[in-house]
Each structure stands twice: as C-alpha cells, then as structure tokens.
Amino acid sequence: MRANTKMNNVVEVEKKYMKTSVSTFGGLNIFLDDVPVSIAWESQKARLLFCCLLVTCDQWVHRQKIIEAVWPGCTHASGEKNFKTTLSRLRKSFSLSRGVAPVLAQGEAIRLNYLDISVDASDFRSNATQGIKLLVRGEIKAARKYLEAAQDLYLGDFLPEEPNNSFITSARLEHADLYSSVIKSLEKSYLLEGNSDALEVFSLLRNVPSLNLPCD
C-alpha cells in the first residue's frame, strides 16, 4: 500500500511539471512537453477569449478590456454575464484536455497563466526588442543572437484564423512591423560585419513571397 502511494505521488509531481507552450505565428497550436495537443473548446467564444488573452499574455489587464475585445458594443451587464460564462467554458476546455489552468485572475485583473504556459509571441517580442537595443549600442554579435532567435520564432502571421477581430488584428500588425525591424536589423548587423554571404541569402529570400519578408 505504501509503495502504491509513493508511486502515485511521483506521478502527480510529473504531471505538475509538464510544460505547456502555445504557438501563435502561422496558426494557433498548443503543446504539452513539446507534443501537440488538441483542445476540445467548449465554445468558439472560449477559444476567442483565449486568443485575446494571448495578445496581452505579458501583462495583467482589466477584464473590461478583454470583454470589449470579445464582445464589442455590448452593454456592461451583458458583457459581464458573457465573460463569466465564457471564462468558465475556457477553463473547462483546458481542464478536460490536460488539467491546465489557462487563466489567472486577481480582482478585476486577468491574464494568461504565465506561470504554467509559455507563448512564442512573448519570446519573439523579448528577443526582438533586446536584439534591436543591443545593435543600437554597437554590440553586434550579442544583438544577432537575439535577432536570429526572434526570426526563427516568426513562422507566419499572428493568429491568422481570427481575421475579423480588431483587437487581434492590431496585435498582428504590430508583430509584423516588429518582424520587419528584426529583418532590417539583421541585415544591418551583417553589413557592419561585412558578411556578404548572409546578405546574399537575405536577397534571395526576398524573392520568395511566402516568407513575407519586408521590402525596402
């Protein structure tokens, strides 16, 4: 009996430390320990609520901002009611699939559960901004490390499945602009180092429309 109890405790610890990650560029994909998983969404609004929380994954936001993003133009009363119902469905969607708590709430503030879930968009922004800052300071090699990491993460448009939501569309355009800055900064770093081979590769990539590289 004691042996079984000990084994159960080990299993619980393993479950607790499973890594959940979300990929947003090129389409929404969710991974558990790097293995793709399918979420049985309780409703389309639950999925949309999750996507809107991915936009603000790096910060706490007042839930009214998310309500306005998911139910634009609704009254305060109906918005609050819809939010509570959909939030419950979002949590149920994840609990039924993998037992992950997708959302943290603190009073009127809400955010994605950054303690248990990592998001590629967050890593992209972090690497991109750090790389650009380092390049401005003249730290070329260090800058390129971050810029190339950001480039590798950007696999396509941010959440392209949601073309009609203005909140997500705005974030999509911001990510595309930042990606453009990353590419230009990388080109500058190669130019400063006289790396003609890398510059030639960038020139060739510009002729491949599917990669969406920015034009001068």
C-alpha positions as CSV (number, residue, x, y, z in Angstrom):
1,M,0.0,0.0,0.0
2,R,2.8,2.4,0.9
3,A,4.6,1.6,-2.4
4,N,1.4,2.5,-4.4
5,T,1.0,5.8,-2.5
6,K,4.7,6.7,-3.2
7,M,4.2,5.9,-6.9
8,N,1.1,8.0,-7.1
9,N,2.9,10.9,-5.6
10,V,5.6,10.6,-8.2
11,V,3.0,10.6,-11.0
12,E,1.4,13.7,-9.6
13,V,4.7,15.5,-9.4
14,E,5.4,14.6,-13.1
15,K,2.0,15.9,-14.1
16,K,2.5,19.1,-12.2
17,Y,5.7,20.0,-14.0
18,M,4.6,19.2,-17.6
19,K,5.4,22.2,-19.8
20,T,2.6,23.8,-21.8
21,S,3.5,26.1,-24.7
22,V,1.5,28.0,-27.2
23,S,2.5,28.8,-30.8
24,T,0.7,31.7,-32.4
25,F,2.6,32.5,-35.5
26,G,1.2,30.9,-38.6
27,G,-1.7,29.5,-36.6
28,L,-2.8,28.6,-33.0
29,N,-1.1,25.4,-31.8
30,I,-0.8,24.1,-28.2
31,F,1.9,21.7,-27.0
32,L,2.4,19.7,-23.9
33,D,6.0,18.8,-23.3
34,D,6.6,19.8,-27.0
35,V,3.9,17.3,-28.2
36,P,1.0,18.9,-30.0
37,V,-2.4,18.5,-28.3
38,S,-5.9,19.2,-29.4
39,I,-8.2,21.3,-27.2
40,A,-11.9,20.5,-27.2
41,W,-13.2,24.1,-27.0
42,E,-16.4,24.4,-25.1
43,S,-17.4,27.2,-27.4
44,Q,-15.9,29.4,-30.2
45,K,-16.1,32.3,-27.8
46,A,-14.0,30.4,-25.3
47,R,-11.3,30.0,-28.0
48,L,-11.6,33.7,-28.9
49,L,-11.2,34.7,-25.3
50,F,-8.1,32.6,-25.1
51,C,-6.7,34.2,-28.2
52,C,-7.4,37.7,-26.9
53,L,-5.5,36.7,-23.7
54,L,-2.6,35.7,-25.9
55,V,-2.4,39.3,-27.1
56,T,-1.9,40.5,-23.6
57,C,0.0,37.5,-22.3
58,D,2.8,39.6,-20.8
59,Q,0.7,41.7,-18.6
60,W,-2.3,42.0,-16.3
61,V,-5.3,43.8,-17.9
62,H,-8.6,44.9,-16.6
63,R,-11.2,42.3,-17.7
64,Q,-13.3,45.1,-19.2
65,K,-10.6,45.5,-21.9
66,I,-11.0,41.8,-22.8
67,I,-14.8,42.0,-22.7
68,E,-14.7,44.8,-25.2
69,A,-12.3,42.8,-27.4
70,V,-14.5,39.7,-27.4
71,W,-18.0,41.3,-27.3
72,P,-17.5,44.8,-28.8
73,G,-20.5,47.1,-28.4
74,C,-22.3,45.0,-25.7
75,T,-23.8,46.5,-22.6
76,H,-21.9,46.4,-19.3
77,A,-24.4,43.9,-17.8
78,S,-24.4,41.5,-20.8
79,G,-20.7,41.8,-21.2
80,E,-20.1,40.7,-17.6
81,K,-22.5,37.8,-17.9
82,N,-21.0,36.7,-21.2
83,F,-17.5,37.0,-19.7
84,K,-18.2,34.9,-16.6
85,T,-19.9,32.2,-18.7
86,T,-17.2,32.1,-21.4
87,L,-14.3,32.2,-18.8
88,S,-15.9,29.1,-17.1
89,R,-16.0,27.4,-20.5
90,L,-12.4,28.3,-21.3
91,R,-11.2,26.8,-18.0
92,K,-13.3,23.7,-18.6
93,S,-11.9,23.3,-22.1
94,F,-8.4,23.0,-20.7
95,S,-9.3,21.0,-17.6
96,L,-11.0,18.3,-19.7
97,S,-8.0,18.2,-22.1
98,R,-4.9,18.4,-19.9
99,G,-5.8,19.8,-16.5
100,V,-4.0,23.1,-17.2
101,A,-5.3,26.3,-15.6
102,P,-5.2,28.7,-18.6
103,V,-6.1,32.0,-16.8
104,L,-5.1,33.9,-13.7
105,A,-7.4,36.4,-12.1
106,Q,-6.8,38.9,-9.4
107,G,-9.7,41.2,-8.6
108,E,-10.8,42.8,-11.8
109,A,-7.5,42.0,-13.5
110,I,-6.9,39.0,-15.7
111,R,-4.1,37.4,-17.7
112,L,-2.9,34.2,-19.3
113,N,-1.4,31.8,-16.7
114,Y,2.2,32.8,-17.4
115,L,3.3,30.5,-14.5
116,D,2.4,27.4,-16.5
117,I,2.1,28.5,-20.1
118,S,4.8,29.9,-22.4
119,V,3.9,31.8,-25.6
120,D,6.1,32.2,-28.7
121,A,4.8,35.8,-29.2
122,S,6.2,36.8,-25.8
123,D,9.6,35.2,-26.6
124,F,9.5,36.9,-30.0
125,R,8.9,40.3,-28.6
126,S,11.6,39.8,-25.9
127,N,14.2,38.6,-28.3
128,A,13.4,41.3,-30.9
129,T,13.5,44.3,-28.6
130,Q,16.6,43.1,-26.8
131,G,18.4,42.4,-30.2
132,I,17.5,45.8,-31.6
133,K,18.6,47.6,-28.4
134,L,22.0,45.8,-28.4
135,L,22.5,46.6,-32.1
136,V,21.9,50.3,-31.4
137,R,24.6,50.1,-28.7
138,G,27.0,48.5,-31.2
139,E,27.1,45.1,-29.6
140,I,26.7,43.3,-32.9
141,K,27.4,39.7,-32.1
142,A,25.1,39.7,-29.0
143,A,22.4,41.5,-30.9
144,R,22.5,39.0,-33.7
145,K,21.9,36.1,-31.3
146,Y,18.6,37.7,-30.1
147,L,17.6,38.8,-33.6
148,E,18.1,35.4,-35.1
149,A,16.1,33.8,-32.3
150,A,13.3,36.2,-33.0
151,Q,13.5,35.5,-36.7
152,D,13.2,31.8,-36.0
153,L,10.1,32.2,-33.9
154,Y,8.2,34.2,-36.5
155,L,6.7,31.4,-38.7
156,G,3.8,33.5,-40.2
157,D,1.1,35.9,-39.3
158,F,-0.1,36.1,-35.6
159,L,-3.3,34.1,-35.2
160,P,-4.4,34.2,-38.8
161,E,-7.5,32.2,-38.0
162,E,-9.0,35.4,-36.4
163,P,-9.1,37.9,-39.3
164,N,-12.2,39.7,-38.1
165,N,-11.3,40.6,-34.6
166,S,-9.9,44.2,-34.4
167,F,-8.1,43.5,-31.1
168,I,-6.2,40.6,-32.6
169,T,-5.7,42.3,-35.9
170,S,-4.0,45.2,-34.3
171,A,-1.6,42.8,-32.5
172,R,-1.0,41.0,-35.8
173,L,0.1,44.2,-37.5
174,E,2.4,45.2,-34.5
175,H,4.1,41.8,-34.7
176,A,4.5,42.1,-38.4
177,D,6.1,45.6,-38.0
178,L,8.4,44.3,-35.3
179,Y,9.4,41.4,-37.6
180,S,10.2,43.9,-40.3
181,S,12.5,45.7,-37.8
182,V,14.2,42.4,-36.9
183,I,15.0,41.6,-40.5
184,K,16.3,45.1,-41.2
185,S,18.4,45.0,-38.0
186,L,19.8,41.6,-39.0
187,E,20.8,42.9,-42.4
188,K,22.5,45.9,-40.8
189,S,24.4,43.6,-38.5
190,Y,25.7,41.5,-41.4
191,L,26.5,44.7,-43.3
192,L,28.5,46.1,-40.4
193,E,30.5,42.8,-40.2
194,G,30.9,42.6,-43.9
195,N,29.1,39.3,-44.1
196,S,28.4,39.2,-47.8
197,D,27.2,35.5,-47.7
198,A,24.4,36.3,-45.2
199,L,23.4,39.4,-47.2
200,E,23.1,37.3,-50.3
201,V,20.9,34.9,-48.6
202,F,18.6,37.7,-47.4
203,S,18.5,39.0,-51.0
204,L,17.4,35.5,-52.2
205,L,14.8,35.2,-49.5
206,R,13.1,38.5,-50.6
207,N,12.2,36.8,-53.8
208,V,10.2,34.1,-52.0
209,P,6.7,35.8,-51.4
210,S,5.5,33.1,-49.0
211,L,8.1,34.2,-46.4
212,N,6.6,37.7,-46.2
213,L,9.9,39.4,-45.8
214,P,9.6,43.2,-45.8
215,C,10.7,45.2,-48.9
216,D,12.8,48.3,-48.7
